[in-house]
Amino acid sequence: MEIRPLTDRDSVALLTLVQGLAGHHGDQSAATSDTLTRDVSDGWTWGFGAGDPLIGYVLMMRHARVHDGLRSVDLHHVFVTPSARRQGIARALLTRAEDDARSKGCSYVVIGAHEGNSVARDAYVGLGYEWRAPIFWRFFKRL
């Protein structure tokens, strides 16, 4: 399976997958192909896709521990369509994302999962990720 960089030309196909991820969590996506085009083309997010047409993707965002002088990447989304799961596609996407992070001088990557999502937790731990319970509160303010 070819894993390739996402481009703004992937926005329509990516939207379907983003909506699939939202639905998987019981959420509704407000993303549009225009917002995805914007975010991928201006570097706000970047990532990799699997297949043509896309059957999986990983989106990445900058992350850091500035007080430690460390750069990292937040693996913001990882999703594979249900019919293509358990074929190593998510592993290939994560490997490509980790390689990209290393090439950018990052010392680690982070990824989150909804509380109670033991399937995701077990999968990430199985891929060498260290599970950490939340250690700080997060706050939100709409602008």
Backbone torsions as a table, in degrees:
resi	resn	phi	psi	omega
1	MET	NA	124.6	178.6
2	GLU	-75.3	130.9	173.9
3	ILE	-110.0	120.5	-174.4
4	ARG	-132.9	158.2	177.3
5	PRO	-62.2	141.4	173.7
6	LEU	-75.8	146.2	174.4
7	THR	-129.0	172.4	178.5
8	ASP	-63.0	-21.2	177.2
9	ARG	-69.1	-13.6	179.4
10	ASP	-88.9	0.4	-169.2
11	SER	-58.9	-41.4	-178.0
12	VAL	-67.3	-47.6	178.4
13	ALA	-65.5	-39.2	179.3
14	LEU	-63.5	-37.5	179.5
15	LEU	-57.7	-43.0	179.1
16	THR	-59.6	-41.4	180.0
17	LEU	-71.3	-39.8	177.4
18	VAL	-60.5	-42.5	177.4
19	GLN	-65.1	-35.8	176.8
20	GLY	-63.9	-41.0	177.3
21	LEU	-64.7	-44.6	179.0
22	ALA	-59.5	-46.1	179.5
23	GLY	-62.0	-36.0	177.8
24	HIS	-58.6	-32.2	-179.5
25	HIS	-96.5	5.1	-179.2
26	GLY	77.0	17.5	179.6
27	ASP	-102.3	166.6	171.1
28	GLN	-113.3	133.8	-179.1
29	SER	-86.2	136.1	173.4
30	ALA	-102.0	3.8	178.8
31	ALA	-65.7	153.6	173.1
32	THR	-130.8	167.1	176.2
33	SER	-62.4	-30.4	177.7
34	ASP	-67.4	-42.5	179.9
35	THR	-69.0	-35.3	177.1
36	LEU	-68.4	-40.7	175.6
37	THR	-58.5	-46.7	179.8
38	ARG	-58.0	-49.7	-173.1
39	ASP	-70.8	-35.4	179.1
40	VAL	-77.4	-37.6	-175.3
41	SER	-79.5	-24.3	179.3
42	ASP	-97.7	4.7	175.7
43	GLY	83.7	3.2	178.1
44	TRP	-58.3	-42.5	171.2
45	THR	-129.3	159.6	171.6
46	TRP	-149.1	168.5	179.9
47	GLY	177.7	-163.0	-174.8
48	PHE	-136.5	149.4	178.9
49	GLY	-122.3	156.8	177.7
50	ALA	-119.1	131.1	173.5
51	GLY	87.3	162.8	175.5
52	ASP	-144.9	97.0	11.1
53	PRO	-74.2	163.0	-177.3
54	LEU	-59.9	132.7	173.8
55	ILE	-121.7	-2.8	178.1
56	GLY	-167.0	159.7	179.8
57	TYR	-157.6	161.0	168.7
58	VAL	-132.6	131.7	175.2
59	LEU	-111.9	142.0	-174.0
60	MET	-126.5	151.6	176.3
61	MET	-139.5	152.9	177.5
62	ARG	-64.9	146.6	179.0
63	HIS	-149.7	155.0	-179.7
64	ALA	-159.2	159.0	165.2
65	ARG	-116.9	83.0	-173.2
66	VAL	-57.5	-39.4	-178.2
67	HIS	-65.0	-19.7	176.8
68	ASP	-103.7	-1.4	-179.1
69	GLY	70.3	28.4	-175.5
70	LEU	-112.5	135.7	172.1
71	ARG	-98.4	149.8	177.4
72	SER	-155.0	179.2	178.3
73	VAL	-128.2	136.7	172.2
74	ASP	-93.5	117.2	175.1
75	LEU	-79.3	89.9	-168.2
76	HIS	-67.4	-42.9	179.0
77	HIS	-136.4	140.0	166.1
78	VAL	-137.1	124.9	-177.6
79	PHE	-151.0	138.1	173.7
80	VAL	-130.3	135.7	179.9
81	THR	-57.6	145.1	-176.7
82	PRO	-52.2	-38.8	-177.0
83	SER	-71.0	-14.2	-177.9
84	ALA	-109.5	8.1	-178.3
85	ARG	-75.6	161.1	177.3
86	ARG	66.1	31.3	177.1
87	GLN	-122.1	8.0	179.2
88	GLY	86.6	7.8	-177.0
89	ILE	-70.3	-45.5	178.5
90	ALA	-61.3	-42.1	177.7
91	ARG	-59.5	-44.0	179.8
92	ALA	-65.2	-40.0	177.9
93	LEU	-64.3	-44.4	179.9
94	LEU	-65.9	-39.8	177.8
95	THR	-61.3	-44.1	179.4
96	ARG	-64.4	-40.9	178.3
97	ALA	-63.6	-42.9	179.0
98	GLU	-64.1	-41.3	177.0
99	ASP	-61.9	-41.4	178.7
100	ASP	-64.0	-42.0	178.6
101	ALA	-61.5	-45.0	177.3
102	ARG	-58.9	-41.9	-178.4
103	SER	-65.3	-20.2	178.7
104	LYS	-95.5	9.0	177.8
105	GLY	81.5	19.3	-179.7
106	CYS	-81.6	143.6	178.1
107	SER	-98.3	-10.6	177.8
108	TYR	-162.4	167.0	172.3
109	VAL	-126.5	154.8	175.3
110	VAL	-126.2	150.9	175.1
111	ILE	-147.7	144.4	179.8
112	GLY	-113.6	166.0	174.2
113	ALA	-148.2	153.4	177.4
114	HIS	-60.7	141.6	177.6
115	GLU	-55.4	133.4	179.8
116	GLY	89.5	-5.3	179.8
117	ASN	-81.5	79.0	-175.3
118	SER	-68.1	-26.3	178.0
119	VAL	-64.4	-47.6	178.3
120	ALA	-64.6	-45.3	179.9
121	ARG	-56.3	-49.1	-178.7
122	ASP	-64.0	-38.3	179.0
123	ALA	-64.9	-46.3	-178.5
124	TYR	-66.3	-42.0	177.4
125	VAL	-61.6	-40.2	177.8
126	GLY	-63.1	-23.1	178.2
127	LEU	-94.8	9.6	175.6
128	GLY	96.4	5.2	177.9
129	TYR	-80.7	144.0	178.1
130	GLU	-93.4	123.2	177.9
131	TRP	-78.7	130.6	178.0
132	ARG	-128.7	129.5	174.0
133	ALA	-68.6	149.9	179.1
134	PRO	-55.3	138.5	-178.8
135	ILE	-118.5	1.2	178.3
136	PHE	-150.1	160.3	177.0
137	TRP	-86.1	153.4	174.9
138	ARG	-119.2	145.1	-179.6
139	PHE	-123.5	155.5	-175.6
140	PHE	-134.6	136.3	175.3
141	LYS	-139.6	121.1	178.6
142	ARG	-72.7	134.7	177.8
143	LEU	-102.6	NA	NA
